[in-house]
Amino acid sequence: MNILRKSALAAFLLVSAAFAQTPIVGTFTVGSTPVAGGSVAFALKNCGTTPTSGSQTYSATLNSSGVLSTAVQGTAGNGCVVVSGTNLSYYQVTVTDSTSHLVWRRNFLIPVQSGSWNLATATPMTAIPPSAENAGAYVPASGGVMTGPLVLPGNPTTALQAATKQYVDAKINCSPVFVQQTPNVSATATGGGSTVSVPVTLATNTSSGNTLFAVVSSVGTSGGASSTISGVTDSLGNTYAILGTTGLSETHYAVYYATNIVGGTDTVTEAVSGSTPNGTITVYEYHNIATSSAVDAAVDTSLAASGLPQTLNITTTQANDLVVAFGFTNSSLSITGYTQRSSTATSPDDVDAIAAIAGVQSLVVTASTGAGWAGISPIIIGAFFPVSSTCSGSSGGGTNGTNGTNGTNGAAATITVGTVTTGAPGTSVAVTNSGSSSAAVLNFTIPQGAAGTGGSGTSFVNRGAFSGTYNGGAGYSIGDVVSYLGSSYSCIVNSTVGDPVDFASRWSLIAAAGTNGTNGTNGTAGTNGSAGAAATVTIGTVTTGAAGSSATVTNSGTASAAVLNFTIPQGAAGSGGSGGGVTPTQVVTLSATPVFDASTGNGFKLTLTSAFTVTSSTLINTAADQTLVDFMIVQDSTGSHPFVWPSNVHNPGTVSPTANSHSTQQFMVDPTDGSLYPVADMQYN
């Protein structure tokens, strides 16, 4: 309504400016928007022979630009009335849109005149004169007071119908809401009886779909002083379940709840049995709790009679839960951040709050001067799911409103590289997050490379397969690789028995275990920020590092848009060769285009002479089960003969041009395409 009034005021200013001449013409707008296709009525009210009779009405339609279709002009001698020197006539302007809905209306005093009149000389009225039409039937736009409530016939069913605050709150508020509570009611079995019923009636009708909590206690007053709470029922047939119970043999405390209740006039009754038992009951009603499977968590605990403040915890699985605590104390129970519903010497304490986030909800008790039994105060805490995680009220049929302004940006998410660990050969790369979704700490486990080449001798030793963790009951052969106490070793003596530490002469260290870093100090907990933009992670480059270097992961992006670049070291070089082992056995015939056929063996020897100049070469028939392939390129006594490597041998070393030289290099087979990659540098002799 305030926006409409401000827009109408703008229209009045434009209208009054346009009516500075006779006949009346003008353009009608609301703000800067024309009132397209509507109409304007100019009515002389309270004009005639008596103060309440007669009116003269002039009207015209508006075109698509809000301009009057025809000029409007009043007549002279209009008969407007002056009583005891007071002008009781007024001039009313009404603007409606193309659907006949009211857009704007204003009243103006009209001076008595004998000829034509001009709206520009009229003064806006602050109130309609008391003798005007419908006097007292409306509240003035300014200065009026409505003494009674505005009663609506029911909930809105179509667009533009009014709604009560309660109706709107129920549609837009997903969080549980406290509705009402009863007084604490107590009753004792009469005549030494063993049972008693304790009823209490809620002051106003309950609403269907709501939740009721019945907080009850029992105590035996004679004989063995034992008591039992038999259950809770109500007059509408709602079903109650137990949230929690605690106490001694003679005294018991319990909290019952009923969800998705039938609404109406309701009396809730506690049934108690025992030795002349006494029972007490207090009932609470809440709105917007889930109608089924409502309990997220429940805790039966207690509070010591001294040593405040004390902290009680309950863990929720989602935000917006209702966390409610019922304390059976003899005096006030105060919990920071929680609303207290009741606290008297004869009634239980009820405090509640809405969980802002999922996780541990801490109830910090700052005051509790009484105790229930055995020097402590029993407390039952429950966390209840809201009726919905989103609000979805039924549509009233109106058009959607304009979007609200964007909220401020949340804190940007961050990504930090944590630990980088070398895994066993052949295992999968693993990435875990030890941080949170908005402050990720990524820990990487990158498997070590395959075993390196042999030593600097001219012969080669093929490494055996990785044999896992060292087993003292097994024998090992040359080339077998094991892990022991975090380090990796290669066997250099056949039929080895003995671990790599105590029998170091039988093993060659491949990669030593790293030392543990010192623990960092814990930072102080920060306050929760609003949700930030989701971080993104993109894999950048993957590079092979030098043997023996550490695996690294760097971020070339930003903390909230990470681009992770990996450097994975090649396998460490193997132990020095002893001169023996497997030598290249396939002597390749020299030609201008020699062919190396891997199906005939894992090693090749080619001698370069002046008979042919090698312009290209080809490697064929590599197999996925071939781990390593060796090349030996020999210069004859003349030397300086060129050699061109096969195209599927990647990053080979340079062949020496020296006469009688041997250029030797070992490669690993890529099982995906059969191409070769070096596992050691070129060796010369």
Sequence and secondary structure as in RCSB ss.txt:
>XXXX:A:sequence
MNILRKSALAAFLLVSAAFAQTPIVGTFTVGSTPVAGGSVAFALKNCGTTPTSGSQTYSATLNSSGVLSTAVQGT
AGNGCVVVSGTNLSYYQVTVTDSTSHLVWRRNFLIPVQSGSWNLATATPMTAIPPSAENAGAYVPASGGVMTGPL
VLPGNPTTALQAATKQYVDAKINCSPVFVQQTPNVSATATGGGSTVSVPVTLATNTSSGNTLFAVVSSVGTSGGA
SSTISGVTDSLGNTYAILGTTGLSETHYAVYYATNIVGGTDTVTEAVSGSTPNGTITVYEYHNIATSSAVDAAVD
TSLAASGLPQTLNITTTQANDLVVAFGFTNSSLSITGYTQRSSTATSPDDVDAIAAIAGVQSLVVTASTGAGWAG
ISPIIIGAFFPVSSTCSGSSGGGTNGTNGTNGTNGAAATITVGTVTTGAPGTSVAVTNSGSSSAAVLNFTIPQGA
AGTGGSGTSFVNRGAFSGTYNGGAGYSIGDVVSYLGSSYSCIVNSTVGDPVDFASRWSLIAAAGTNGTNGTNGTA
GTNGSAGAAATVTIGTVTTGAAGSSATVTNSGTASAAVLNFTIPQGAAGSGGSGGGVTPTQVVTLSATPVFDAST
GNGFKLTLTSAFTVTSSTLINTAADQTLVDFMIVQDSTGSHPFVWPSNVHNPGTVSPTANSHSTQQFMVDPTDGS
LYPVADMQYN
>XXXX:A:secstr
 HHHHHHHHHHHHHHHHHTSSSSB  B EETTEE TT EEEEEEESBSSSTT  EEEEEEEB TTSBBSS B   
S   B EETTEE  EEEEEEE TTS EEEEEEEE    SS   GGG EE SS  TTSTTTTSS  TTT    S  
  SSS  STT    HHHHHHHH  S EEEEE   EEEE STT SEEEEEEE SS B TT EEEEEEEEEE STT 
 EEEEEEEETT    EEEEEEE SSEEEEEEEE S   BS EEEEEEEESSEEEEEEEEEEESB SSS EEEEEE
EEEESSSSSEEEEEEESSTT EEEEEE  SS EEETT EEEEEETTEEEEEEEE SSSEEEEEEEEEE   SBTT
EEEEEEEEE BS SS      S                EEEEEEEEEE TT   EEEE S SSEEEEEEEEE   
     SSSSB     EEEE  TTS B TT EEEETTEEEEE STTB S TTTTGGGEEEEE              
          EEEEEEEEEE TT   EEEE S SSEEEEEEEEE         S SB   EE    SS EEEGGG
 SEEEEEE TT      EEE   TT  EEEEEEEE SS        TTB S      STT EEEEEEEE TTT  
EEESS  EE 
